[in-house]
Amino acid sequence: MLNTEVQSWSSNKLLGSWKSFSPSIQAEIERNIQAACQAMLETAREETPPKQGEVRGRNMVTGKMAESWQCSYTIEEDGTLNVSLYNEMPYAKFVDQGHNVKKHFVPWLYVDDMGYMSRHIPIAGEKLFGLVVGTKTSYKEPENITQKAMVRFYEVFDALCAETLNISVPEKIDP
């Protein structure tokens, strides 16, 4: 499994007094982190093409990238919170951060009767066919999935900490 970390956020200001918190406060902060991670994953999945209302096949065929987002976090001894959002699909970074597009042939790719890009599973001896892609643009704009998801993490974490602990998270993530 290839884990491509595409976004990470650390804050040593966030939990700087971690050791001074009681076990019950630490547990509440961890619950808030876990809830914020879930919100971050939902945002990443929603922002992964095709988005709501877009036609399947316009940037994806299988849907595996949206399903493959994962989150992890660690809290270090000094209170530094490290949050990582990653995706096991090897092309996730290119979808997220943009990339150059070269005209190339993709075997067994075709447009079906509904206008969707689909993959054909070849039968032995079948004549090769496919589509040439990358003819309309030379650069694919970034989706900024991870940036949007990390901002969502901060918003949810900050709101939960304010609600459950009456504290404000001192550091914001720039969108």
Residue pairs with C-beta under 8 A, 6 or more apart in sequence:
1 88
2 88
2 89
2 90
3 70
3 86
3 88
4 86
4 87
4 88
4 89
4 90
4 92
4 93
5 84
5 85
5 86
6 85
6 86
6 87
6 92
6 93
6 96
6 97
6 145
6 146
7 84
7 85
7 86
7 96
7 146
7 147
7 149
7 150
8 82
8 83
8 84
8 85
9 82
9 83
9 84
9 150
9 153
9 154
9 173
10 80
10 81
10 82
10 83
11 80
11 81
11 171
12 78
12 79
12 80
13 170
13 171
14 79
14 80
14 81
14 169
14 170
14 171
15 29
15 75
15 79
15 80
15 81
16 78
16 79
17 79
18 26
18 75
18 77
18 78
18 79
19 77
19 79
21 29
25 165
28 164
28 165
29 161
29 165
30 75
31 160
31 164
32 157
32 160
32 161
32 164
32 165
33 73
33 75
33 81
33 83
33 157
35 156
35 157
35 160
36 152
36 153
36 154
36 156
36 157
36 160
37 71
37 73
37 83
37 153
38 71
39 152
39 153
39 155
39 156
40 71
40 83
40 85
40 149
40 150
40 152
40 153
40 156
41 69
41 70
41 71
41 85
41 149
42 152
43 148
43 149
43 152
44 66
44 69
44 85
44 87
44 145
44 146
44 148
44 149
45 66
45 67
45 69
46 52
47 143
47 144
47 145
47 148
47 149
48 60
48 65
48 66
48 69
48 95
48 143
48 145
49 58
49 59
49 60
49 65
49 95
49 143
50 56
50 57
50 58
50 59
50 60
55 115
55 116
56 63
56 116
56 117
57 111
57 115
57 116
57 117
57 118
58 117
59 95
60 66
61 109
61 117
61 118
61 119
62 119
64 89
65 87
65 89
65 91
65 92
65 95
68 87
68 88
68 89
68 92
69 85
69 86
69 87
69 149
70 85
70 86
70 87
70 88
71 83
71 84
71 85
71 86
72 83
72 84
72 86
73 81
73 82
73 83
73 84
74 81
74 82
75 81
75 82
76 82
83 150
83 153
85 146
85 149
85 150
85 153
86 92
94 140
95 140
95 143
95 145
96 142
96 143
96 144
96 145
96 146
97 142
97 144
98 139
98 140
98 141
98 142
98 143
99 139
99 140
100 138
100 139
100 140
101 133
101 134
101 137
101 138
101 139
101 140
102 134
102 138
103 132
103 133
103 134
103 135
104 132
104 133
104 134
105 130
105 131
105 132
105 133
106 130
106 131
106 132
106 133
107 128
107 129
107 130
108 119
108 120
108 121
108 122
108 128
108 129
108 130
109 117
109 118
109 119
109 120
109 130
109 131
109 133
110 117
110 118
110 120
110 129
110 130
110 131
111 117
111 118
111 131
112 118
117 131
120 129
122 128
147 175
148 175
150 173
151 173
151 175
153 173
154 169
154 172
154 173
157 169
158 168
158 169
161 167
161 168
161 169
162 168
